[in-house]
């Protein structure tokens, strides 16, 4: 059957020393047909594996050379983004302190909340990244805060939860 370039079956090549040649075998994913049938699993991995991570701040910094050409901050945009990311770190540390010393917050609910909110912010950013206010790239800096918060949340809350 015809497969697109990205969904081609995985084929493993091994050296057959007895026969003196190369043999090919199907991977475990291809043998079970799971490489294209488990789209829900792949989607869940993309959302849970990429969303709550440092991917957003990294993606924002990749765009800095382009954005700073028109941003009100100009060449200082990256410095302001670093400050914003550190504000996100403080927000996550506040969550951990409240969870530890004030009242327990259900971890599953917090994880779902962060995934939904960060996904929503990313969608908003796609359409509003050029908006400015108070002489600053407010949306870009808010996304930096969110990126710092989510990245720290991954290390302090999500990864320990996944290892239980």
C-alpha positions as CSV (number, residue, x, y, z in Angstrom):
1,X,0.0,0.0,0.0
2,X,1.0,3.6,-0.5
3,X,2.4,5.5,2.5
4,X,3.3,9.1,2.8
5,X,6.9,10.1,3.3
6,X,6.4,10.7,7.1
7,X,4.5,7.5,7.7
8,X,6.8,5.0,5.9
9,X,7.3,1.8,7.8
10,X,10.4,1.5,9.9
11,X,12.8,-1.1,8.6
12,X,15.7,-2.3,10.5
13,X,18.8,-3.5,8.7
14,X,21.0,-6.0,10.4
15,X,24.2,-7.7,9.3
16,X,23.8,-11.4,8.9
17,X,27.3,-12.6,9.6
18,X,26.5,-16.2,8.9
19,X,25.1,-15.5,5.4
20,X,27.6,-12.7,4.7
21,X,25.0,-10.1,3.8
22,X,22.4,-7.7,5.0
23,X,18.9,-8.7,6.0
24,X,16.0,-6.4,6.7
25,X,13.3,-6.9,9.3
26,X,10.2,-5.0,10.3
27,X,10.3,-3.0,13.5
28,X,7.9,-4.0,16.3
29,X,5.7,-1.0,15.5
30,X,5.3,-2.0,11.9
31,X,4.6,-5.6,12.6
32,X,1.7,-4.7,14.9
33,X,0.5,-2.0,12.5
34,X,0.7,0.4,15.5
35,X,2.9,2.9,13.7
36,X,-0.2,4.4,11.9
37,X,-3.1,3.1,14.0
38,X,-2.1,4.6,17.3
39,X,-2.5,8.2,16.3
40,X,-4.1,8.9,19.7
41,X,-1.0,7.7,21.5
42,X,1.2,9.8,19.2
43,X,-0.9,12.9,19.7
44,X,-0.9,12.3,23.5
45,X,2.9,12.1,23.4
46,X,3.2,15.3,21.4
47,X,0.9,17.2,23.8
48,X,2.3,15.7,27.0
49,X,5.9,15.3,25.8
50,X,6.5,18.6,24.1
51,X,3.9,21.0,25.5
52,X,5.0,21.1,29.1
53,X,8.7,21.7,28.4
54,X,11.2,24.4,27.6
55,X,10.3,24.2,23.9
56,X,8.3,27.5,24.0
57,X,11.1,29.7,25.2
58,X,13.5,28.0,22.8
59,X,11.1,28.6,19.9
60,X,10.7,32.3,21.0
61,X,14.4,32.9,21.1
62,X,14.8,31.4,17.6
63,X,12.5,34.2,16.4
64,X,14.3,37.0,18.2
65,X,16.5,38.1,15.2
66,X,13.3,38.5,13.1
67,X,11.1,40.0,15.8
68,X,13.6,42.5,17.2
69,X,13.7,44.3,13.9
70,X,10.2,45.6,14.4
71,X,9.8,45.2,18.2
72,X,9.8,48.4,20.3
73,X,12.6,46.9,22.5
74,X,14.8,46.5,19.5
75,X,18.1,44.8,20.4
76,X,17.0,44.6,24.0
77,X,14.2,42.1,23.3
78,X,16.2,39.1,24.4
79,X,17.1,40.7,27.7
80,X,13.5,41.5,28.4
81,X,12.5,38.0,27.5
82,X,15.1,36.6,30.0
83,X,13.5,38.8,32.7
84,X,10.0,37.5,31.7
85,X,11.2,33.9,31.7
86,X,12.5,34.4,35.3
87,X,9.1,35.8,36.3
88,X,7.6,32.5,35.1
89,X,10.1,30.6,37.3
90,X,8.9,32.6,40.3
91,X,5.2,31.7,39.5
92,X,6.0,28.0,39.4
93,X,8.0,28.2,42.7
94,X,5.0,29.9,44.2
95,X,2.8,27.0,43.2
96,X,5.3,24.5,44.8
97,X,5.4,26.5,48.0
98,X,1.6,26.8,48.2
99,X,1.2,23.1,47.4
100,X,3.8,22.1,50.0
101,X,3.1,24.5,52.9
102,X,-0.4,26.0,52.5
103,X,-2.8,23.5,50.9
104,X,-2.2,20.5,48.7
105,X,-3.1,21.1,45.0
106,X,-4.1,17.9,43.1
107,X,-1.1,17.3,40.8
108,X,-3.3,15.9,37.9
109,X,-5.5,19.0,37.9
110,X,-2.4,21.2,37.9
111,X,-0.9,19.3,35.0
112,X,-4.1,19.5,33.0
113,X,-4.4,23.2,33.8
114,X,-0.9,24.0,32.6
115,X,-1.2,22.0,29.4
116,X,-4.5,23.6,28.5
117,X,-3.4,27.1,29.4
118,X,0.0,26.9,27.7
119,X,-1.7,25.4,24.5
120,X,-4.2,28.3,24.6
121,X,-1.4,30.9,25.0
122,X,0.5,29.4,22.1
123,X,-2.6,29.6,19.9
124,X,-3.2,33.2,20.9
125,X,0.5,34.0,20.3
126,X,0.2,32.8,16.7
127,X,-2.3,35.6,15.9
128,X,-1.2,38.4,18.3
129,X,2.6,38.4,18.5
130,X,2.9,41.8,16.8
131,X,0.7,43.6,19.3
132,X,2.5,46.1,21.6
133,X,1.5,48.2,24.6
134,X,3.4,50.5,26.9
135,X,6.2,50.6,24.4
136,X,6.8,46.8,24.8
137,X,6.0,43.6,22.9
138,X,3.5,42.6,25.6
139,X,2.3,39.4,24.0
140,X,5.8,38.2,23.3
141,X,6.8,38.9,26.9
142,X,3.7,37.2,28.3
143,X,4.6,34.1,26.3
144,X,8.1,34.2,27.7
145,X,6.6,34.3,31.2
146,X,4.4,31.3,30.3
147,X,7.3,29.5,28.7
148,X,9.4,29.9,31.9
149,X,6.5,28.8,34.0
150,X,5.8,25.7,32.0
151,X,9.4,24.8,31.6
152,X,10.0,25.0,35.4
153,X,6.7,23.2,36.0
154,X,7.9,20.3,33.9
155,X,11.1,19.9,36.0
156,X,9.5,20.5,39.5
157,X,6.1,18.9,39.1
158,X,5.5,16.9,35.9
159,X,8.7,14.8,35.8
160,X,8.6,13.8,39.4
161,X,4.9,12.9,39.0
162,X,5.6,10.7,35.9
163,X,8.3,8.8,37.8
164,X,5.9,7.7,40.6
